Amino acid sequence: MKRGRSHSSGYSYESILLMLFVTIHSFISTSVVYGFITPLRSVDGDGRLPCATTLLAKKSGTKKKKVKDGTISVNRLAYRNYEVIETMTAGVSLLGTEVKAMRDGKLNLRDGFCKPSQYGQCTLHNVHIGQHTGVGAYFQHEERRIRTLLINKSEARKWAQKVDQKGMTVVPLKAFFNERNICKIEIGLCRGKNVRDKRDTIKDRESKREERRIIKSFRM
């Protein structure tokens, strides 16, 4: 065996190191061209080179994930005509075609109201859910049928007493799908507004809108 040559091949150690260096150099050059590696050209404000974590963050980007909003319908008329005293989130007993129709946005809470009873039950009345397309008439649901709300019995009795004694009413405020993809109805214990209260609400809404407009124009 000659000195300066490897045991397994006829190449010398210097030739192997040279080929390895050329291979690494070509790999780095190709990675820089295609953007896999960012060259260390910029310097931070304190005079130091950026670390690998900073380069990775700049290359990959930290985009915030948008929060998925499962809102189906909002009863804006209820907020205009009533003063919401207390709210509660309740489940609702639905049919399969009703759930599919709600996913298509065929829900209207405008004329709906709820009836809590002393027996611990609460029902949803006069809420319109349109028929689901692609299903025969035999399997369709009644659009304004009475639906059962799934709430605690003690809460239903408590609200029933307030409705009977204080002259309040219970209306649906919002329908949405939660994080488990289950339909929920937000109901509110409300008191009716008079004309003066409605005017005050409109005045407050207009003033807040004007404040937001001024702040937005100031930022720009």
C-alpha positions as CSV (number, residue, x, y, z in Angstrom):
1,M,0.0,0.0,0.0
2,K,1.3,3.4,-1.0
3,R,1.4,6.3,1.4
4,G,-1.2,9.0,0.9
5,R,-3.8,6.7,-0.6
6,S,-7.0,5.2,1.0
7,H,-7.4,1.6,1.8
8,S,-10.6,1.0,-0.2
9,S,-10.0,2.9,-3.4
10,G,-7.2,4.3,-5.5
11,Y,-8.0,7.9,-4.7
12,S,-5.8,9.9,-2.3
13,Y,-7.1,11.6,0.7
14,E,-6.5,15.0,-0.9
15,S,-8.7,14.1,-3.9
16,I,-11.5,12.9,-1.6
17,L,-11.5,16.1,0.4
18,L,-11.5,18.2,-2.7
19,M,-14.5,16.3,-4.2
20,L,-16.3,16.6,-0.9
21,F,-15.7,20.4,-0.8
22,V,-16.9,20.9,-4.3
23,T,-20.1,18.9,-3.6
24,I,-20.9,20.9,-0.5
25,H,-20.2,24.2,-2.3
26,S,-22.5,23.3,-5.2
27,F,-25.2,22.2,-2.7
28,I,-25.0,25.5,-0.8
29,S,-25.0,27.6,-4.0
30,T,-28.1,25.7,-5.4
31,S,-29.9,26.2,-2.0
32,V,-29.2,29.9,-2.0
33,V,-30.5,30.3,-5.6
34,Y,-33.7,28.5,-5.0
35,G,-34.3,30.2,-1.6
36,F,-33.8,27.2,0.7
37,I,-31.0,29.0,2.6
38,T,-30.8,32.7,3.3
39,P,-27.3,34.2,3.0
40,L,-26.0,36.1,6.0
41,R,-25.8,39.6,4.4
42,S,-27.8,41.8,6.7
43,V,-26.7,43.0,10.1
44,D,-29.0,43.7,13.1
45,G,-29.2,47.1,14.7
46,D,-26.8,46.1,17.4
47,G,-24.1,45.1,14.9
48,R,-24.5,41.4,15.2
49,L,-25.3,38.9,12.5
50,P,-28.9,37.5,12.7
51,C,-29.2,34.1,14.3
52,A,-30.6,31.0,12.6
53,T,-33.9,31.4,14.5
54,T,-34.4,34.9,13.2
55,L,-33.6,33.8,9.6
56,L,-36.0,30.9,9.9
57,A,-38.8,33.2,11.2
58,K,-38.2,35.7,8.5
59,K,-38.3,33.0,5.8
60,S,-41.2,31.0,7.0
61,G,-43.3,33.9,8.3
62,T,-45.6,33.8,11.3
63,K,-49.1,34.1,10.0
64,K,-51.9,34.3,12.5
65,K,-54.6,31.7,12.0
66,K,-58.1,33.1,11.4
67,V,-60.6,32.2,14.0
68,K,-63.4,30.3,12.5
69,D,-66.7,32.0,13.2
70,G,-69.6,29.6,13.3
71,T,-72.4,32.2,13.5
72,I,-75.5,31.2,11.6
73,S,-77.9,34.1,12.3
74,V,-78.1,37.1,14.7
75,N,-81.4,38.6,15.8
76,R,-80.6,42.3,15.4
77,L,-84.3,43.3,15.8
78,A,-84.2,41.9,19.4
79,Y,-81.3,44.2,20.4
80,R,-83.2,47.2,19.0
81,N,-86.6,46.5,20.6
82,Y,-85.5,44.9,23.9
83,E,-83.1,45.5,26.7
84,V,-81.2,42.3,27.3
85,I,-81.0,41.6,31.1
86,E,-79.5,38.1,31.1
87,T,-78.3,35.6,28.5
88,M,-77.9,31.8,28.3
89,T,-76.6,29.3,25.8
90,A,-78.9,26.4,25.1
91,G,-78.9,23.4,22.9
92,V,-81.8,22.7,20.6
93,S,-83.5,19.5,19.4
94,L,-83.3,19.5,15.5
95,L,-84.0,17.1,12.7
96,G,-81.4,16.2,10.1
97,T,-82.8,18.3,7.3
98,E,-83.0,21.3,9.7
99,V,-79.3,21.0,10.5
100,K,-78.4,20.9,6.8
101,A,-80.6,23.8,6.1
102,M,-79.0,25.8,8.9
103,R,-75.5,25.1,7.4
104,D,-76.8,26.7,4.3
105,G,-77.9,29.8,6.2
106,K,-81.7,29.2,6.0
107,L,-82.5,30.4,9.5
108,N,-84.4,33.5,10.6
109,L,-84.7,34.4,14.3
110,R,-86.5,37.7,13.7
111,D,-90.0,36.6,14.8
112,G,-88.9,34.0,17.3
113,F,-89.6,33.8,21.0
114,C,-89.2,31.2,23.8
115,K,-91.6,29.9,26.5
116,P,-90.0,28.6,29.7
117,S,-92.4,26.6,32.0
118,Q,-92.5,25.8,35.7
119,Y,-91.9,22.2,34.8
120,G,-88.4,22.9,33.8
121,Q,-88.9,22.9,30.0
122,C,-88.3,25.6,27.4
123,T,-89.6,25.7,23.8
124,L,-88.6,27.7,20.8
125,H,-91.5,29.2,18.8
126,N,-92.0,30.9,15.4
127,V,-88.4,30.4,14.3
128,H,-88.2,29.8,10.5
129,I,-85.8,27.2,9.1
130,G,-86.1,26.8,5.4
131,Q,-86.4,23.5,3.7
132,H,-83.3,21.7,2.6
133,T,-82.8,21.4,-1.1
134,G,-82.2,17.9,-2.6
135,V,-84.6,16.1,-0.2
136,G,-88.0,14.8,-1.1
137,A,-91.2,16.4,0.3
138,Y,-91.8,13.3,2.5
139,F,-88.6,13.8,4.4
140,Q,-88.9,17.6,4.8
141,H,-89.5,19.3,8.1
142,E,-92.1,21.9,9.1
143,E,-90.5,25.3,8.8
144,R,-92.0,26.9,11.9
145,R,-92.5,23.9,14.1
146,I,-92.1,24.2,17.9
147,R,-88.6,23.0,18.9
148,T,-87.4,22.0,22.4
149,L,-84.5,23.9,23.9
150,L,-82.0,21.9,26.1
151,I,-81.4,23.9,29.2
152,N,-81.1,23.2,32.9
153,K,-84.5,22.7,34.7
154,S,-83.7,25.1,37.5
155,E,-82.7,27.8,35.1
156,A,-86.0,27.3,33.1
157,R,-88.1,27.5,36.3
158,K,-86.2,30.7,37.4
159,W,-86.8,32.4,34.0
160,A,-90.4,31.3,34.0
161,Q,-91.0,33.0,37.3
162,K,-89.4,36.2,36.1
163,V,-91.5,36.2,32.9
164,D,-94.7,35.7,34.9
165,Q,-94.0,38.2,37.7
166,K,-91.9,41.0,36.1
167,G,-93.5,41.0,32.6
168,M,-90.3,40.0,30.8
169,T,-89.9,37.9,27.7
170,V,-87.3,35.4,26.4
171,V,-86.2,35.8,22.8
172,P,-83.5,34.1,20.7
173,L,-80.5,36.3,20.1
174,K,-78.0,34.3,18.1
175,A,-77.6,30.8,16.5
176,F,-74.2,29.4,16.0
177,F,-72.1,26.2,15.7
178,N,-69.7,25.7,18.6
179,E,-66.1,24.3,18.4
180,R,-67.6,20.8,18.5
181,N,-69.7,21.6,15.5
182,I,-73.0,21.4,17.5
183,C,-75.8,23.9,17.0
184,K,-76.4,26.3,19.9
185,I,-79.0,29.0,20.5
186,E,-78.2,32.1,22.6
187,I,-81.4,33.2,24.3
188,G,-81.9,36.3,26.4
189,L,-84.2,37.4,29.2
190,C,-85.3,40.8,27.9
191,R,-87.4,43.8,28.9
192,G,-89.2,45.9,26.2
193,K,-87.9,49.3,25.3
194,N,-90.0,52.4,25.0
195,V,-89.5,55.1,22.4
196,R,-87.0,57.1,24.6
197,D,-84.9,54.1,25.2
198,K,-84.7,53.3,21.5
199,R,-83.7,56.9,20.8
200,D,-80.9,56.7,23.4
201,T,-79.7,53.4,21.9
202,I,-79.6,54.9,18.4
203,K,-77.7,58.0,19.7
204,D,-75.1,55.9,21.5
205,R,-74.6,53.7,18.4
206,E,-74.1,56.8,16.2
207,S,-71.6,58.3,18.7
208,K,-69.6,55.1,18.9
209,R,-69.6,54.9,15.1
210,E,-68.3,58.5,14.8
211,E,-65.6,57.8,17.4
212,R,-64.4,54.7,15.4
213,R,-64.4,56.8,12.2
214,I,-62.3,59.5,13.8
215,I,-59.8,57.1,15.3
216,K,-59.5,55.2,12.0
217,S,-58.9,58.5,10.0
218,F,-56.3,59.6,12.7
219,R,-54.4,56.3,12.3
220,M,-54.2,56.7,8.6
